[in-house]
Amino acid sequence: MSDPQESSDPSTFLSEIIGAPITVKLNSGVEYKGELSSVDGYMNIALEKTIEYVGGQVRNRYGDVFIRGNNVLYISQDAV
């Protein structure tokens, strides 16, 4: 894994953390936490073992989730 202080583009960072737990926050405020399965050039994201949070409360649990990139506010890697 690279040093977080190094400058790199987001797609490089995301490709390095495939399989890691992440949090994705949408523009609507909804958050998804799961394992990053894949990401493409449009920042579309596929997650596995996903939990949906609305207002900080668990709303649903999903096996697989696909999130369209234009809905994403931010993506962060969770502590392992």
mmCIF file of the N, C-alpha and C atoms, coordinates in Angstrom:
data_MODEL
# 
_entry.id   MODEL 
# 
loop_
_atom_site.group_PDB 
_atom_site.id 
_atom_site.type_symbol 
_atom_site.label_atom_id 
_atom_site.label_alt_id 
_atom_site.label_comp_id 
_atom_site.label_asym_id 
_atom_site.label_entity_id 
_atom_site.label_seq_id 
_atom_site.pdbx_PDB_ins_code 
_atom_site.Cartn_x 
_atom_site.Cartn_y 
_atom_site.Cartn_z 
_atom_site.occupancy 
_atom_site.B_iso_or_equiv 
_atom_site.pdbx_formal_charge 
_atom_site.auth_seq_id 
_atom_site.auth_comp_id 
_atom_site.auth_asym_id 
_atom_site.auth_atom_id 
_atom_site.pdbx_PDB_model_num 
ATOM 1   N N  . MET A 1 1  ? 0.851   -1.178 0.000   1.00 0.00 ? 1  MET A N  1 
ATOM 2   C CA . MET A 1 1  ? 0.000   0.000  0.000   1.00 0.00 ? 1  MET A CA 1 
ATOM 3   C C  . MET A 1 1  ? 0.892   1.234  0.000   1.00 0.00 ? 1  MET A C  1 
ATOM 4   N N  . SER A 1 2  ? 0.428   2.253  -0.684  1.00 0.00 ? 2  SER A N  1 
ATOM 5   C CA . SER A 1 2  ? 1.251   3.446  -0.795  1.00 0.00 ? 2  SER A CA 1 
ATOM 6   C C  . SER A 1 2  ? 1.069   4.362  0.408   1.00 0.00 ? 2  SER A C  1 
ATOM 7   N N  . ASP A 1 3  ? 2.023   5.264  0.568   1.00 0.00 ? 3  ASP A N  1 
ATOM 8   C CA . ASP A 1 3  ? 1.978   6.254  1.642   1.00 0.00 ? 3  ASP A CA 1 
ATOM 9   C C  . ASP A 1 3  ? 0.870   7.258  1.342   1.00 0.00 ? 3  ASP A C  1 
ATOM 10  N N  . PRO A 1 4  ? -0.069  7.497  2.285   1.00 0.00 ? 4  PRO A N  1 
ATOM 11  C CA . PRO A 1 4  ? -1.164  8.415  2.020   1.00 0.00 ? 4  PRO A CA 1 
ATOM 12  C C  . PRO A 1 4  ? -0.711  9.845  1.746   1.00 0.00 ? 4  PRO A C  1 
ATOM 13  N N  . GLN A 1 5  ? 0.521   10.205 2.111   1.00 0.00 ? 5  GLN A N  1 
ATOM 14  C CA . GLN A 1 5  ? 1.037   11.544 1.871   1.00 0.00 ? 5  GLN A CA 1 
ATOM 15  C C  . GLN A 1 5  ? 1.461   11.738 0.424   1.00 0.00 ? 5  GLN A C  1 
ATOM 16  N N  . GLU A 1 6  ? 1.667   10.617 -0.312  1.00 0.00 ? 6  GLU A N  1 
ATOM 17  C CA . GLU A 1 6  ? 2.050   10.728 -1.713  1.00 0.00 ? 6  GLU A CA 1 
ATOM 18  C C  . GLU A 1 6  ? 0.856   11.221 -2.513  1.00 0.00 ? 6  GLU A C  1 
ATOM 19  N N  . SER A 1 7  ? 1.121   12.030 -3.534  1.00 0.00 ? 7  SER A N  1 
ATOM 20  C CA . SER A 1 7  ? 0.018   12.491 -4.368  1.00 0.00 ? 7  SER A CA 1 
ATOM 21  C C  . SER A 1 7  ? -0.273  11.436 -5.435  1.00 0.00 ? 7  SER A C  1 
ATOM 22  N N  . SER A 1 8  ? -1.526  11.105 -5.569  1.00 0.00 ? 8  SER A N  1 
ATOM 23  C CA . SER A 1 8  ? -1.957  10.181 -6.612  1.00 0.00 ? 8  SER A CA 1 
ATOM 24  C C  . SER A 1 8  ? -3.410  10.503 -6.929  1.00 0.00 ? 8  SER A C  1 
ATOM 25  N N  . ASP A 1 9  ? -3.848  10.041 -8.082  1.00 0.00 ? 9  ASP A N  1 
ATOM 26  C CA . ASP A 1 9  ? -5.229  10.332 -8.442  1.00 0.00 ? 9  ASP A CA 1 
ATOM 27  C C  . ASP A 1 9  ? -6.160  9.344  -7.735  1.00 0.00 ? 9  ASP A C  1 
ATOM 28  N N  . PRO A 1 10 ? -7.429  9.691  -7.613  1.00 0.00 ? 10 PRO A N  1 
ATOM 29  C CA . PRO A 1 10 ? -8.374  8.844  -6.877  1.00 0.00 ? 10 PRO A CA 1 
ATOM 30  C C  . PRO A 1 10 ? -8.511  7.439  -7.446  1.00 0.00 ? 10 PRO A C  1 
ATOM 31  N N  . SER A 1 11 ? -8.451  7.291  -8.768  1.00 0.00 ? 11 SER A N  1 
ATOM 32  C CA . SER A 1 11 ? -8.615  5.955  -9.338  1.00 0.00 ? 11 SER A CA 1 
ATOM 33  C C  . SER A 1 11 ? -7.452  5.040  -8.964  1.00 0.00 ? 11 SER A C  1 
ATOM 34  N N  . THR A 1 12 ? -6.253  5.590  -8.849  1.00 0.00 ? 12 THR A N  1 
ATOM 35  C CA . THR A 1 12 ? -5.103  4.794  -8.415  1.00 0.00 ? 12 THR A CA 1 
ATOM 36  C C  . THR A 1 12 ? -5.297  4.345  -6.975  1.00 0.00 ? 12 THR A C  1 
ATOM 37  N N  . PHE A 1 13 ? -5.694  5.263  -6.112  1.00 0.00 ? 13 PHE A N  1 
ATOM 38  C CA . PHE A 1 13 ? -5.963  4.929  -4.709  1.00 0.00 ? 13 PHE A CA 1 
ATOM 39  C C  . PHE A 1 13 ? -7.018  3.844  -4.607  1.00 0.00 ? 13 PHE A C  1 
ATOM 40  N N  . LEU A 1 14 ? -8.123  3.995  -5.325  1.00 0.00 ? 14 LEU A N  1 
ATOM 41  C CA . LEU A 1 14 ? -9.208  3.024  -5.235  1.00 0.00 ? 14 LEU A CA 1 
ATOM 42  C C  . LEU A 1 14 ? -8.804  1.659  -5.772  1.00 0.00 ? 14 LEU A C  1 
ATOM 43  N N  . SER A 1 15 ? -8.029  1.626  -6.839  1.00 0.00 ? 15 SER A N  1 
ATOM 44  C CA . SER A 1 15 ? -7.596  0.332  -7.372  1.00 0.00 ? 15 SER A CA 1 
ATOM 45  C C  . SER A 1 15 ? -6.660  -0.390 -6.411  1.00 0.00 ? 15 SER A C  1 
ATOM 46  N N  . GLU A 1 16 ? -5.951  0.365  -5.568  1.00 0.00 ? 16 GLU A N  1 
ATOM 47  C CA . GLU A 1 16 ? -5.038  -0.240 -4.588  1.00 0.00 ? 16 GLU A CA 1 
ATOM 48  C C  . GLU A 1 16 ? -5.777  -0.818 -3.383  1.00 0.00 ? 16 GLU A C  1 
ATOM 49  N N  . ILE A 1 17 ? -7.014  -0.388 -3.148  1.00 0.00 ? 17 ILE A N  1 
ATOM 50  C CA . ILE A 1 17 ? -7.729  -0.868 -1.956  1.00 0.00 ? 17 ILE A CA 1 
ATOM 51  C C  . ILE A 1 17 ? -8.896  -1.800 -2.300  1.00 0.00 ? 17 ILE A C  1 
ATOM 52  N N  . ILE A 1 18 ? -8.877  -2.401 -3.489  1.00 0.00 ? 18 ILE A N  1 
ATOM 53  C CA . ILE A 1 18 ? -9.894  -3.391 -3.841  1.00 0.00 ? 18 ILE A CA 1 
ATOM 54  C C  . ILE A 1 18 ? -9.878  -4.485 -2.771  1.00 0.00 ? 18 ILE A C  1 
ATOM 55  N N  . GLY A 1 19 ? -11.052 -4.833 -2.258  1.00 0.00 ? 19 GLY A N  1 
ATOM 56  C CA . GLY A 1 19 ? -11.172 -5.854 -1.222  1.00 0.00 ? 19 GLY A CA 1 
ATOM 57  C C  . GLY A 1 19 ? -11.162 -5.288 0.188   1.00 0.00 ? 19 GLY A C  1 
ATOM 58  N N  . ALA A 1 20 ? -10.832 -4.010 0.339   1.00 0.00 ? 20 ALA A N  1 
ATOM 59  C CA . ALA A 1 20 ? -10.761 -3.378 1.665   1.00 0.00 ? 20 ALA A CA 1 
ATOM 60  C C  . ALA A 1 20 ? -12.132 -2.815 2.055   1.00 0.00 ? 20 ALA A C  1 
ATOM 61  N N  . PRO A 1 21 ? -12.377 -2.673 3.356   1.00 0.00 ? 21 PRO A N  1 
ATOM 62  C CA . PRO A 1 21 ? -13.624 -2.044 3.796   1.00 0.00 ? 21 PRO A CA 1 
ATOM 63  C C  . PRO A 1 21 ? -13.586 -0.537 3.552   1.00 0.00 ? 21 PRO A C  1 
ATOM 64  N N  . ILE A 1 22 ? -14.685 -0.004 2.986   1.00 0.00 ? 22 ILE A N  1 
ATOM 65  C CA . ILE A 1 22 ? -14.763 1.428  2.706   1.00 0.00 ? 22 ILE A CA 1 
ATOM 66  C C  . ILE A 1 22 ? -16.128 1.970  3.120   1.00 0.00 ? 22 ILE A C  1 
ATOM 67  N N  . THR A 1 23 ? -16.208 3.286  3.204   1.00 0.00 ? 23 THR A N  1 
ATOM 68  C CA . THR A 1 23 ? -17.468 4.001  3.402   1.00 0.00 ? 23 THR A CA 1 
ATOM 69  C C  . THR A 1 23 ? -17.674 4.902  2.195   1.00 0.00 ? 23 THR A C  1 
ATOM 70  N N  . VAL A 1 24 ? -18.879 4.848  1.641   1.00 0.00 ? 24 VAL A N  1 
ATOM 71  C CA . VAL A 1 24 ? -19.245 5.706  0.520   1.00 0.00 ? 24 VAL A CA 1 
ATOM 72  C C  . VAL A 1 24 ? -20.415 6.567  0.985   1.00 0.00 ? 24 VAL A C  1 
ATOM 73  N N  . LYS A 1 25 ? -20.263 7.873  0.925   1.00 0.00 ? 25 LYS A N  1 
ATOM 74  C CA . LYS A 1 25 ? -21.359 8.787  1.274   1.00 0.00 ? 25 LYS A CA 1 
ATOM 75  C C  . LYS A 1 25 ? -21.893 9.397  -0.004  1.00 0.00 ? 25 LYS A C  1 
ATOM 76  N N  . LEU A 1 26 ? -23.207 9.344  -0.151  1.00 0.00 ? 26 LEU A N  1 
ATOM 77  C CA . LEU A 1 26 ? -23.855 9.884  -1.337  1.00 0.00 ? 26 LEU A CA 1 
ATOM 78  C C  . LEU A 1 26 ? -24.243 11.339 -1.130  1.00 0.00 ? 26 LEU A C  1 
ATOM 79  N N  . ASN A 1 27 ? -24.516 12.024 -2.212  1.00 0.00 ? 27 ASN A N  1 
ATOM 80  C CA . ASN A 1 27 ? -24.956 13.418 -2.151  1.00 0.00 ? 27 ASN A CA 1 
ATOM 81  C C  . ASN A 1 27 ? -26.226 13.566 -1.320  1.00 0.00 ? 27 ASN A C  1 
ATOM 82  N N  . SER A 1 28 ? -27.029 12.517 -1.249  1.00 0.00 ? 28 SER A N  1 
ATOM 83  C CA . SER A 1 28 ? -28.283 12.537 -0.490  1.00 0.00 ? 28 SER A CA 1 
ATOM 84  C C  . SER A 1 28 ? -28.064 12.391 1.011   1.00 0.00 ? 28 SER A C  1 
ATOM 85  N N  . GLY A 1 29 ? -26.835 12.053 1.424   1.00 0.00 ? 29 GLY A N  1 
ATOM 86  C CA . GLY A 1 29 ? -26.535 11.862 2.834   1.00 0.00 ? 29 GLY A CA 1 
ATOM 87  C C  . GLY A 1 29 ? -26.530 10.404 3.262   1.00 0.00 ? 29 GLY A C  1 
ATOM 88  N N  . VAL A 1 30 ? -27.036 9.507  2.410   1.00 0.00 ? 30 VAL A N  1 
ATOM 89  C CA . VAL A 1 30 ? -27.040 8.077  2.712   1.00 0.00 ? 30 VAL A CA 1 
ATOM 90  C C  . VAL A 1 30 ? -25.609 7.560  2.646   1.00 0.00 ? 30 VAL A C  1 
ATOM 91  N N  . GLU A 1 31 ? -25.245 6.661  3.578   1.00 0.00 ? 31 GLU A N  1 
ATOM 92  C CA . GLU A 1 31 ? -23.910 6.066  3.589   1.00 0.00 ? 31 GLU A CA 1 
ATOM 93  C C  . GLU A 1 31 ? -24.000 4.563  3.378   1.00 0.00 ? 31 GLU A C  1 
ATOM 94  N N  . TYR A 1 32 ? -23.012 4.038  2.682   1.00 0.00 ? 32 TYR A N  1 
ATOM 95  C CA . TYR A 1 32 ? -22.881 2.597  2.478   1.00 0.00 ? 32 TYR A CA 1 
ATOM 96  C C  . TYR A 1 32 ? -21.510 2.188  2.975   1.00 0.00 ? 32 TYR A C  1 
ATOM 97  N N  . LYS A 1 33 ? -21.476 1.111  3.745   1.00 0.00 ? 33 LYS A N  1 
ATOM 98  C CA . LYS A 1 33 ? -20.213 0.550  4.220   1.00 0.00 ? 33 LYS A CA 1 
ATOM 99  C C  . LYS A 1 33 ? -20.141 -0.880 3.727   1.00 0.00 ? 33 LYS A C  1 
ATOM 100 N N  . GLY A 1 34 ? -19.017 -1.223 3.104   1.00 0.00 ? 34 GLY A N  1 
ATOM 101 C CA . GLY A 1 34 ? -18.847 -2.568 2.577   1.00 0.00 ? 34 GLY A CA 1 
ATOM 102 C C  . GLY A 1 34 ? -17.446 -2.755 2.046   1.00 0.00 ? 34 GLY A C  1 
ATOM 103 N N  . GLU A 1 35 ? -17.224 -3.917 1.425   1.00 0.00 ? 35 GLU A N  1 
ATOM 104 C CA . GLU A 1 35 ? -15.929 -4.223 0.828   1.00 0.00 ? 35 GLU A CA 1 
ATOM 105 C C  . GLU A 1 35 ? -15.932 -3.769 -0.623  1.00 0.00 ? 35 GLU A C  1 
ATOM 106 N N  . LEU A 1 36 ? -14.920 -2.991 -0.998  1.00 0.00 ? 36 LEU A N  1 
ATOM 107 C CA . LEU A 1 36 ? -14.809 -2.510 -2.368  1.00 0.00 ? 36 LEU A CA 1 
ATOM 108 C C  . LEU A 1 36 ? -14.526 -3.690 -3.295  1.00 0.00 ? 36 LEU A C  1 
ATOM 109 N N  . SER A 1 37 ? -15.445 -3.909 -4.219  1.00 0.00 ? 37 SER A N  1 
ATOM 110 C CA . SER A 1 37 ? -15.307 -5.011 -5.159  1.00 0.00 ? 37 SER A CA 1 
ATOM 111 C C  . SER A 1 37 ? -14.670 -4.556 -6.468  1.00 0.00 ? 37 SER A C  1 
ATOM 112 N N  . SER A 1 38 ? -15.137 -3.412 -6.975  1.00 0.00 ? 38 SER A N  1 
ATOM 113 C CA . SER A 1 38 ? -14.545 -2.865 -8.203  1.00 0.00 ? 38 SER A CA 1 
ATOM 114 C C  . SER A 1 38 ? -14.915 -1.401 -8.356  1.00 0.00 ? 38 SER A C  1 
ATOM 115 N N  . VAL A 1 39 ? -14.156 -0.726 -9.195  1.00 0.00 ? 39 VAL A N  1 
ATOM 116 C CA . VAL A 1 39 ? -14.398 0.681  -9.512  1.00 0.00 ? 39 VAL A CA 1 
ATOM 117 C C  . VAL A 1 39 ? -13.970 0.891  -10.958 1.00 0.00 ? 39 VAL A C  1 
ATOM 118 N N  . ASP A 1 40 ? -14.682 1.763  -11.671 1.00 0.00 ? 40 ASP A N  1 
ATOM 119 C CA . ASP A 1 40 ? -14.313 2.009  -13.061 1.00 0.00 ? 40 ASP A CA 1 
ATOM 120 C C  . ASP A 1 40 ? -13.899 3.466  -13.264 1.00 0.00 ? 40 ASP A C  1 
ATOM 121 N N  . GLY A 1 41 ? -13.629 3.835  -14.491 1.00 0.00 ? 41 GLY A N  1 
ATOM 122 C CA . GLY A 1 41 ? -13.146 5.174  -14.813 1.00 0.00 ? 41 GLY A CA 1 
ATOM 123 C C  . GLY A 1 41 ? -14.144 6.283  -14.527 1.00 0.00 ? 41 GLY A C  1 
ATOM 124 N N  . TYR A 1 42 ? -15.426 5.936  -14.396 1.00 0.00 ? 42 TYR A N  1 
ATOM 125 C CA . TYR A 1 42 ? -16.457 6.916  -14.070 1.00 0.00 ? 42 TYR A CA 1 
ATOM 126 C C  . TYR A 1 42 ? -16.720 6.974  -12.570 1.00 0.00 ? 42 TYR A C  1 
ATOM 127 N N  . MET A 1 43 ? -15.895 6.265  -11.787 1.00 0.00 ? 43 MET A N  1 
ATOM 128 C CA . MET A 1 43 ? -16.019 6.172  -10.332 1.00 0.00 ? 43 MET A CA 1 
ATOM 129 C C  . MET A 1 43 ? -17.293 5.438  -9.916  1.00 0.00 ? 43 MET A C  1 
ATOM 130 N N  . ASN A 1 44 ? -17.864 4.624  -10.829 1.00 0.00 ? 44 ASN A N  1 
ATOM 131 C CA . ASN A 1 44 ? -18.932 3.725  -10.431 1.00 0.00 ? 44 ASN A CA 1 
ATOM 132 C C  . ASN A 1 44 ? -18.315 2.696  -9.507  1.00 0.00 ? 44 ASN A C  1 
ATOM 133 N N  . ILE A 1 45 ? -19.020 2.347  -8.442  1.00 0.00 ? 45 ILE A N  1 
ATOM 134 C CA . ILE A 1 45 ? -18.455 1.515  -7.389  1.00 0.00 ? 45 ILE A CA 1 
ATOM 135 C C  . ILE A 1 45 ? -19.319 0.287  -7.162  1.00 0.00 ? 45 ILE A C  1 
ATOM 136 N N  . ALA A 1 46 ? -18.686 -0.869 -7.051  1.00 0.00 ? 46 ALA A N  1 
ATOM 137 C CA . ALA A 1 46 ? -19.377 -2.094 -6.663  1.00 0.00 ? 46 ALA A CA 1 
ATOM 138 C C  . ALA A 1 46 ? -18.881 -2.486 -5.277  1.00 0.00 ? 46 ALA A C  1 
ATOM 139 N N  . LEU A 1 47 ? -19.818 -2.741 -4.362  1.00 0.00 ? 47 LEU A N  1 
ATOM 140 C CA . LEU A 1 47 ? -19.500 -3.144 -2.995  1.00 0.00 ? 47 LEU A CA 1 
ATOM 141 C C  . LEU A 1 47 ? -20.096 -4.519 -2.707  1.00 0.00 ? 47 LEU A C  1 
ATOM 142 N N  . GLU A 1 48 ? -19.446 -5.256 -1.809  1.00 0.00 ? 48 GLU A N  1 
ATOM 143 C CA . GLU A 1 48 ? -19.959 -6.521 -1.310  1.00 0.00 ? 48 GLU A CA 1 
ATOM 144 C C  . GLU A 1 48 ? -20.171 -6.401 0.193   1.00 0.00 ? 48 GLU A C  1 
ATOM 145 N N  . LYS A 1 49 ? -21.045 -7.249 0.744   1.00 0.00 ? 49 LYS A N  1 
ATOM 146 C CA . LYS A 1 49 ? -21.320 -7.277 2.195   1.00 0.00 ? 49 LYS A CA 1 
ATOM 147 C C  . LYS A 1 49 ? -21.634 -5.861 2.686   1.00 0.00 ? 49 LYS A C  1 
ATOM 148 N N  . THR A 1 50 ? -22.616 -5.234 2.077   1.00 0.00 ? 50 THR A N  1 
ATOM 149 C CA . THR A 1 50 ? -22.882 -3.815 2.266   1.00 0.00 ? 50 THR A CA 1 
ATOM 150 C C  . THR A 1 50 ? -23.971 -3.542 3.293   1.00 0.00 ? 50 THR A C  1 
ATOM 151 N N  . ILE A 1 51 ? -23.753 -2.508 4.090   1.00 0.00 ? 51 ILE A N  1 
ATOM 152 C CA . ILE A 1 51 ? -24.743 -2.027 5.054   1.00 0.00 ? 51 ILE A CA 1 
ATOM 153 C C  . ILE A 1 51 ? -25.081 -0.588 4.682   1.00 0.00 ? 51 ILE A C  1 
ATOM 154 N N  . GLU A 1 52 ? -26.385 -0.297 4.614   1.00 0.00 ? 52 GLU A N  1 
ATOM 155 C CA . GLU A 1 52 ? -26.867 1.042  4.281   1.00 0.00 ? 52 GLU A CA 1 
ATOM 156 C C  . GLU A 1 52 ? -27.251 1.777  5.560   1.00 0.00 ? 52 GLU A C  1 
ATOM 157 N N  . TYR A 1 53 ? -26.758 3.005  5.708   1.00 0.00 ? 53 TYR A N  1 
ATOM 158 C CA . TYR A 1 53 ? -27.064 3.847  6.871   1.00 0.00 ? 53 TYR A CA 1 
ATOM 159 C C  . TYR A 1 53 ? -27.806 5.092  6.415   1.00 0.00 ? 53 TYR A C  1 
ATOM 160 N N  . VAL A 1 54 ? -28.922 5.364  7.047   1.00 0.00 ? 54 VAL A N  1 
ATOM 161 C CA . VAL A 1 54 ? -29.687 6.581  6.781   1.00 0.00 ? 54 VAL A CA 1 
ATOM 162 C C  . VAL A 1 54 ? -29.832 7.304  8.108   1.00 0.00 ? 54 VAL A C  1 
ATOM 163 N N  . GLY A 1 55 ? -29.343 8.531  8.178   1.00 0.00 ? 55 GLY A N  1 
ATOM 164 C CA . GLY A 1 55 ? -29.393 9.289  9.424   1.00 0.00 ? 55 GLY A CA 1 
ATOM 165 C C  . GLY A 1 55 ? -28.599 8.620  10.550  1.00 0.00 ? 55 GLY A C  1 
ATOM 166 N N  . GLY A 1 56 ? -27.540 7.908  10.178  1.00 0.00 ? 56 GLY A N  1 
ATOM 167 C CA . GLY A 1 56 ? -26.693 7.242  11.169  1.00 0.00 ? 56 GLY A CA 1 
ATOM 168 C C  . GLY A 1 56 ? -27.236 5.918  11.674  1.00 0.00 ? 56 GLY A C  1 
ATOM 169 N N  . GLN A 1 57 ? -28.421 5.518  11.218  1.00 0.00 ? 57 GLN A N  1 
ATOM 170 C CA . GLN A 1 57 ? -29.049 4.263  11.644  1.00 0.00 ? 57 GLN A CA 1 
ATOM 171 C C  . GLN A 1 57 ? -29.022 3.248  10.502  1.00 0.00 ? 57 GLN A C  1 
ATOM 172 N N  . VAL A 1 58 ? -28.818 1.971  10.861  1.00 0.00 ? 58 VAL A N  1 
ATOM 173 C CA . VAL A 1 58 ? -28.825 0.915  9.850   1.00 0.00 ? 58 VAL A CA 1 
ATOM 174 C C  . VAL A 1 58 ? -30.219 0.827  9.238   1.00 0.00 ? 58 VAL A C  1 
ATOM 175 N N  . ARG A 1 59 ? -30.278 0.898  7.914   1.00 0.00 ? 59 ARG A N  1 
ATOM 176 C CA . ARG A 1 59 ? -31.559 0.809  7.205   1.00 0.00 ? 59 ARG A CA 1 
ATOM 177 C C  . ARG A 1 59 ? -31.716 -0.564 6.561   1.00 0.00 ? 59 ARG A C  1 
ATOM 178 N N  . ASN A 1 60 ? -30.655 -1.034 5.859   1.00 0.00 ? 60 ASN A N  1 
ATOM 179 C CA . ASN A 1 60 ? -30.709 -2.316 5.161   1.00 0.00 ? 60 ASN A CA 1 
ATOM 180 C C  . ASN A 1 60 ? -29.329 -2.947 5.107   1.00 0.00 ? 60 ASN A C  1 
ATOM 181 N N  . ARG A 1 61 ? -29.335 -4.246 4.840   1.00 0.00 ? 61 ARG A N  1 
ATOM 182 C CA . ARG A 1 61 ? -28.099 -4.997 4.585   1.00 0.00 ? 61 ARG A CA 1 
ATOM 183 C C  . ARG A 1 61 ? -28.257 -5.656 3.221   1.00 0.00 ? 61 ARG A C  1 
ATOM 184 N N  . TYR A 1 62 ? -27.214 -5.529 2.399   1.00 0.00 ? 62 TYR A N  1 
ATOM 185 C CA . TYR A 1 62 ? -27.253 -6.058 1.045   1.00 0.00 ? 62 TYR A CA 1 
ATOM 186 C C  . TYR A 1 62 ? -26.035 -6.946 0.809   1.00 0.00 ? 62 TYR A C  1 
ATOM 187 N N  . GLY A 1 63 ? -26.185 -7.888 -0.095  1.00 0.00 ? 63 GLY A N  1 
ATOM 188 C CA . GLY A 1 63 ? -25.043 -8.692 -0.509  1.00 0.00 ? 63 GLY A CA 1 
ATOM 189 C C  . GLY A 1 63 ? -24.134 -7.869 -1.402  1.00 0.00 ? 63 GLY A C  1 
ATOM 190 N N  . ASP A 1 64 ? -24.694 -7.397 -2.516  1.00 0.00 ? 64 ASP A N  1 
ATOM 191 C CA . ASP A 1 64 ? -23.939 -6.607 -3.488  1.00 0.00 ? 64 ASP A CA 1 
ATOM 192 C C  . ASP A 1 64 ? -24.674 -5.300 -3.772  1.00 0.00 ? 64 ASP A C  1 
ATOM 193 N N  . VAL A 1 65 ? -23.901 -4.231 -3.965  1.00 0.00 ? 65 VAL A N  1 
ATOM 194 C CA . VAL A 1 65 ? -24.461 -2.922 -4.267  1.00 0.00 ? 65 VAL A CA 1 
ATOM 195 C C  . VAL A 1 65 ? -23.634 -2.296 -5.383  1.00 0.00 ? 65 VAL A C  1 
ATOM 196 N N  . PHE A 1 66 ? -24.315 -1.654 -6.333  1.00 0.00 ? 66 PHE A N  1 
ATOM 197 C CA . PHE A 1 66 ? -23.645 -0.890 -7.376  1.00 0.00 ? 66 PHE A CA 1 
ATOM 198 C C  . PHE A 1 66 ? -24.057 0.566  -7.208  1.00 0.00 ? 66 PHE A C  1 
ATOM 199 N N  . ILE A 1 67 ? -23.078 1.453  -7.091  1.00 0.00 ? 67 ILE A N  1 
ATOM 200 C CA . ILE A 1 67 ? -23.346 2.874  -6.884  1.00 0.00 ? 67 ILE A CA 1 
ATOM 201 C C  . ILE A 1 67 ? -22.805 3.655  -8.077  1.00 0.00 ? 67 ILE A C  1 
ATOM 202 N N  . ARG A 1 68 ? -23.677 4.422  -8.682  1.00 0.00 ? 68 ARG A N  1 
ATOM 203 C CA . ARG A 1 68 ? -23.269 5.238  -9.825  1.00 0.00 ? 68 ARG A CA 1 
ATOM 204 C C  . ARG A 1 68 ? -22.396 6.394  -9.345  1.00 0.00 ? 68 ARG A C  1 
ATOM 205 N N  . GLY A 1 69 ? -21.288 6.606  -10.021 1.00 0.00 ? 69 GLY A N  1 
ATOM 206 C CA . GLY A 1 69 ? -20.269 7.562  -9.594  1.00 0.00 ? 69 GLY A CA 1 
ATOM 207 C C  . GLY A 1 69 ? -20.746 8.988  -9.402  1.00 0.00 ? 69 GLY A C  1 
ATOM 208 N N  . ASN A 1 70 ? -21.723 9.443  -10.192 1.00 0.00 ? 70 ASN A N  1 
ATOM 209 C CA . ASN A 1 70 ? -22.141 10.836 -10.067 1.00 0.00 ? 70 ASN A CA 1 
ATOM 210 C C  . ASN A 1 70 ? -22.965 11.097 -8.808  1.00 0.00 ? 70 ASN A C  1 
ATOM 211 N N  . ASN A 1 71 ? -23.329 10.046 -8.071  1.00 0.00 ? 71 ASN A N  1 
ATOM 212 C CA . ASN A 1 71 ? -24.060 10.203 -6.814  1.00 0.00 ? 71 ASN A CA 1 
ATOM 213 C C  . ASN A 1 71 ? -23.142 10.273 -5.596  1.00 0.00 ? 71 ASN A C  1 
ATOM 214 N N  . VAL A 1 72 ? -21.846 10.060 -5.794  1.00 0.00 ? 72 VAL A N  1 
ATOM 215 C CA . VAL A 1 72 ? -20.904 9.926  -4.677  1.00 0.00 ? 72 VAL A CA 1 
ATOM 216 C C  . VAL A 1 72 ? -20.377 11.285 -4.227  1.00 0.00 ? 72 VAL A C  1 
ATOM 217 N N  . LEU A 1 73 ? -20.497 11.545 -2.921  1.00 0.00 ? 73 LEU A N  1 
ATOM 218 C CA . LEU A 1 73 ? -19.922 12.750 -2.316  1.00 0.00 ? 73 LEU A CA 1 
ATOM 219 C C  . LEU A 1 73 ? -18.477 12.475 -1.929  1.00 0.00 ? 73 LEU A C  1 
ATOM 220 N N  . TYR A 1 74 ? -18.237 11.341 -1.237  1.00 0.00 ? 74 TYR A N  1 
ATOM 221 C CA . TYR A 1 74 ? -16.866 10.942 -0.920  1.00 0.00 ? 74 TYR A CA 1 
ATOM 222 C C  . TYR A 1 74 ? -16.764 9.449  -0.683  1.00 0.00 ? 74 TYR A C  1 
ATOM 223 N N  . ILE A 1 75 ? -15.530 8.959  -0.752  1.00 0.00 ? 75 ILE A N  1 
ATOM 224 C CA . ILE A 1 75 ? -15.195 7.562  -0.474  1.00 0.00 ? 75 ILE A CA 1 
ATOM 225 C C  . ILE A 1 75 ? -14.041 7.581  0.502   1.00 0.00 ? 75 ILE A C  1 
ATOM 226 N N  . SER A 1 76 ? -14.146 6.798  1.567   1.00 0.00 ? 76 SER A N  1 
ATOM 227 C CA . SER A 1 76 ? -13.031 6.715  2.514   1.00 0.00 ? 76 SER A CA 1 
ATOM 228 C C  . SER A 1 76 ? -12.760 5.269  2.881   1.00 0.00 ? 76 SER A C  1 
ATOM 229 N N  . GLN A 1 77 ? -11.484 4.977  3.095   1.00 0.00 ? 77 GLN A N  1 
ATOM 230 C CA . GLN A 1 77 ? -11.099 3.640  3.522   1.00 0.00 ? 77 GLN A CA 1 
ATOM 231 C C  . GLN A 1 77 ? -11.304 3.545  5.021   1.00 0.00 ? 77 GLN A C  1 
ATOM 232 N N  . ASP A 1 78 ? -11.963 2.463  5.462   1.00 0.00 ? 78 ASP A N  1 
ATOM 233 C CA . ASP A 1 78 ? -12.205 2.239  6.878   1.00 0.00 ? 78 ASP A CA 1 
ATOM 234 C C  . ASP A 1 78 ? -10.983 1.567  7.518   1.00 0.00 ? 78 ASP A C  1 
ATOM 235 N N  . ALA A 1 79 ? -10.868 1.766  8.837   1.00 0.00 ? 79 ALA A N  1 
ATOM 236 C CA . ALA A 1 79 ? -9.796  1.079  9.571   1.00 0.00 ? 79 ALA A CA 1 
ATOM 237 C C  . ALA A 1 79 ? -10.038 -0.418 9.520   1.00 0.00 ? 79 ALA A C  1 
ATOM 238 N N  . VAL A 1 80 ? -8.982  -1.157 9.400   1.00 0.00 ? 80 VAL A N  1 
ATOM 239 C CA . VAL A 1 80 ? -9.105  -2.623 9.282   1.00 0.00 ? 80 VAL A CA 1 
ATOM 240 C C  . VAL A 1 80 ? -9.230  -3.272 10.622  1.00 0.00 ? 80 VAL A C  1 
# 
